[in-house]
Amino acid sequence: MQKITKFLVLATIFSAIVLVFIPVNTPSLFESEELIQNLDDGDLIIIFNPGGWGDTPMEEAQDFFPIVEGMADVLDQWGHNVVVIPYNRAKEGILNKISATKDFFAGYSFSSDTFAKDLDSIIEKFPDKKIILAGLSNGAAFINETYDKVSESLNDSLYAISVGSPFWSEKAEGKNVLQIDNNGKDTLSGGKIGSLLLATVKAPFRWFFSRTAGESVSLSKAFQAEGHSYSWSSPETRNSILMFLEDNIR
């Protein structure tokens, strides 16, 4: 027992030291090849921010990409030339994951600084374009932090759709911001501690049984907070987004 306690103490101290001294590597939006190639093609740009680490490829993010795809289809029908660009908050590699963890505990204060400056540059260079920041869960927390840092003079060109933002993050406000939480049923967004603790206890078991069944489910995906699931087929999600787009974009 003493050896286990000693190991846990040393592991905690080591983790703290690593988090303090590893610099935060904040990816620039301009590192996206899709942005460089496609920015000129559209009048309306949707920047996709997945949940979790923020490194899930857009087409594999089946918890959020269908929602963004549905938005893009509607905007295309309204006559807009829509370009969807993914933004990855974390790069590959253990050091980059540690960097992303440090940024997460800092409330995305580092990466949102870089991202906000990139957005300012885009809007200043292309003043006729409109940009929609779309984020799920941690991605929603990130765009909330970013939205409040973008120059106020450019806010008429920038919109934010925040889906399932966790309760610990500060939510952006304004006429150009939509916050979606399944009408209060999202336990992660609402901070319902009892339900979240139960989901945390269940997560390792879901992860283990998924592995034994031959499925590749990450531990973060095994964590399933009640109400923290969104789909384009859900009227609560789709209708809220359509009303927001109708009022602000159409």
C-alpha positions in Angstrom: 0.0 0.0 0.0 2.8 2.4 0.9 4.5 1.7 -2.5 1.3 2.5 -4.3 0.8 5.7 -2.4 4.4 6.7 -3.0 4.0 6.0 -6.7 0.8 8.1 -6.9 2.5 11.0 -5.1 5.5 10.9 -7.4 3.3 10.6 -10.5 1.3 13.6 -9.4 4.4 15.7 -8.7 6.0 14.6 -12.1 2.7 15.5 -13.9 2.6 18.9 -12.3 6.2 19.6 -13.2 5.6 18.6 -16.8 2.5 20.8 -17.1 4.4 23.8 -15.7 7.5 23.5 -17.9 6.1 22.2 -21.2 5.3 25.2 -23.4 1.9 25.5 -24.9 2.0 24.9 -28.7 -0.9 26.7 -30.2 -1.7 25.7 -33.8 -2.4 28.6 -36.2 -5.5 28.5 -38.3 -3.3 29.2 -41.3 -1.7 25.8 -40.9 -4.8 24.3 -42.4 -4.3 23.4 -46.0 -8.1 23.6 -46.5 -8.1 27.2 -45.4 -5.3 28.3 -47.7 -6.8 26.4 -50.7 -10.5 27.2 -50.2 -10.8 30.6 -48.5 -11.3 32.4 -51.7 -14.0 30.0 -52.9 -16.8 30.9 -50.4 -18.7 33.9 -49.1 -19.5 32.0 -45.9 -16.9 30.0 -43.9 -17.8 27.5 -41.2 -14.9 26.7 -39.0 -15.3 23.2 -37.4 -14.2 22.7 -33.8 -14.6 19.1 -32.6 -14.9 18.0 -29.0 -12.4 16.0 -26.9 -8.8 16.8 -27.7 -9.8 18.7 -30.8 -7.8 16.5 -33.1 -10.6 14.3 -34.6 -10.7 14.4 -38.4 -13.8 16.2 -39.5 -15.3 13.3 -41.4 -14.8 10.9 -38.4 -16.5 13.3 -35.9 -19.9 11.6 -36.2 -21.0 13.3 -33.0 -20.8 16.8 -34.7 -19.9 16.7 -38.4 -23.5 15.7 -39.5 -24.8 18.9 -37.7 -22.3 21.1 -39.5 -23.0 19.3 -42.8 -26.7 20.0 -42.3 -26.0 23.7 -41.6 -23.9 23.9 -44.8 -26.6 22.2 -46.9 -29.2 24.7 -45.7 -27.0 27.7 -46.3 -26.1 26.3 -49.8 -29.9 26.1 -50.5 -30.2 29.8 -49.5 -27.6 30.8 -52.2 -24.4 31.0 -50.1 -21.1 29.5 -51.3 -20.2 27.6 -48.1 -16.7 26.4 -47.2 -16.2 24.2 -44.1 -12.7 24.3 -42.6 -11.6 22.1 -39.7 -9.4 23.5 -37.0 -7.4 21.1 -34.8 -6.6 22.4 -31.3 -4.0 19.6 -30.7 -1.4 18.2 -32.9 -0.2 14.6 -32.9 2.4 13.4 -30.4 2.6 13.1 -26.6 4.2 16.5 -26.1 1.5 18.1 -28.1 -1.2 16.3 -26.0 0.5 17.6 -22.8 0.5 21.0 -24.3 -3.2 20.7 -25.1 -3.9 19.5 -21.6 -2.1 22.6 -20.2 -4.2 24.8 -22.5 -7.4 23.0 -21.4 -6.7 23.7 -17.7 -6.0 27.3 -18.6 -9.4 27.6 -20.1 -8.0 27.7 -23.7 -6.5 31.1 -22.9 -3.4 30.3 -25.0 -4.9 28.8 -28.1 -7.8 31.3 -28.2 -5.3 34.2 -28.3 -3.7 32.7 -31.5 -7.1 31.8 -33.0 -8.6 35.2 -32.4 -5.7 37.0 -34.1 -6.0 34.6 -37.1 -9.7 35.4 -37.3 -9.0 39.2 -37.1 -6.5 38.8 -40.0 -9.0 36.9 -42.2 -11.9 39.3 -41.6 -9.6 42.3 -42.2 -8.4 40.8 -45.5 -11.8 39.6 -46.6 -14.3 42.0 -45.1 -17.2 40.8 -47.2 -17.0 37.2 -45.9 -18.9 35.9 -42.9 -17.5 33.3 -40.5 -19.4 30.9 -38.3 -17.5 29.3 -35.5 -19.1 25.9 -34.7 -18.0 23.9 -31.7 -19.1 20.9 -29.7 -18.3 20.3 -26.0 -14.6 21.3 -25.5 -14.8 22.8 -29.0 -17.7 24.9 -27.8 -15.8 26.1 -24.7 -12.9 27.0 -27.0 -15.0 29.1 -29.4 -16.7 30.9 -26.5 -13.3 31.9 -25.2 -12.2 33.0 -28.7 -15.3 35.0 -29.5 -14.8 37.3 -26.6 -11.3 38.1 -27.8 -12.0 39.0 -31.4 -12.0 42.8 -32.1 -15.5 44.2 -31.5 -15.4 46.1 -34.7 -15.4 42.8 -36.6 -18.2 41.1 -34.7 -20.7 41.8 -37.5 -18.8 39.3 -39.7 -18.4 36.7 -37.0 -21.0 34.2 -35.5 -20.7 31.4 -33.0 -22.7 28.3 -32.5 -21.8 26.6 -29.3 -23.2 23.1 -28.7 -23.0 21.5 -25.3 -20.4 23.8 -23.7 -19.2 22.3 -20.4 -20.5 24.0 -17.2 -17.0 25.2 -16.1 -16.5 27.3 -19.2 -17.7 30.9 -19.5 -20.3 31.2 -22.2 -20.1 34.0 -24.8 -23.1 36.2 -25.1 -24.5 38.5 -27.8 -26.9 38.5 -30.8 -24.4 36.7 -32.9 -24.0 33.8 -30.5 -26.1 30.7 -30.1 -25.8 28.4 -27.1 -27.4 25.0 -27.3 -27.8 22.7 -24.3 -30.7 20.4 -25.3 -33.1 22.7 -23.5 -31.3 22.2 -20.2 -31.2 18.4 -20.4 -27.4 18.3 -21.0 -25.9 17.3 -17.7 -22.4 18.3 -18.7 -23.5 21.8 -19.8 -25.8 22.2 -16.8 -23.2 21.0 -14.2 -25.4 18.2 -12.8 -22.7 16.7 -10.6 -24.5 13.5 -9.6 -25.1 12.4 -13.1 -21.6 13.4 -14.2 -20.0 11.3 -11.4 -22.1 8.3 -12.4 -21.0 8.7 -16.1 -17.4 9.0 -14.9 -17.7 5.7 -13.0 -19.3 3.9 -16.0 -16.7 5.2 -18.5 -13.9 2.7 -17.8 -16.3 -0.2 -18.0 -17.7 1.0 -21.3 -14.2 1.4 -22.6 -13.1 -2.1 -21.4 -16.2 -3.9 -22.8 -15.9 -2.0 -26.1 -12.3 -3.3 -26.4 -13.3 -6.8 -25.7 -15.9 -6.5 -28.4 -13.3 -5.5 -30.9 -14.3 -1.8 -31.1 -11.8 1.1 -30.9 -13.5 3.5 -28.5 -11.3 6.0 -26.6 -11.8 6.6 -22.9 -13.1 10.1 -23.6 -15.7 8.7 -26.0 -16.7 6.1 -23.4 -17.7 9.0 -21.1 -21.3 9.6 -21.9 -23.0 12.4 -19.9 -26.7 12.2 -20.0 -28.2 14.7 -22.5 -24.8 15.4 -24.0 -25.7 14.0 -27.4 -26.7 16.1 -30.3 -27.9 15.3 -33.8 -29.2 17.2 -36.9 -32.3 15.0 -36.8 -33.1 16.3 -33.3 -35.7 19.1 -33.5 -34.2 20.8 -30.4 -30.9 21.1 -32.2 -31.9 21.6 -35.8 -34.7 24.1 -35.1 -32.5 26.3 -32.8 -29.8 26.4 -35.5 -32.2 27.1 -38.3 -33.8 30.0 -36.4 -30.4 31.5 -35.6 -29.2 31.2 -39.3 -32.5 32.7 -40.5 -32.3 35.7 -38.2 -28.6 36.4 -38.8 -27.4 34.9 -42.1 -30.1 34.5 -44.7 
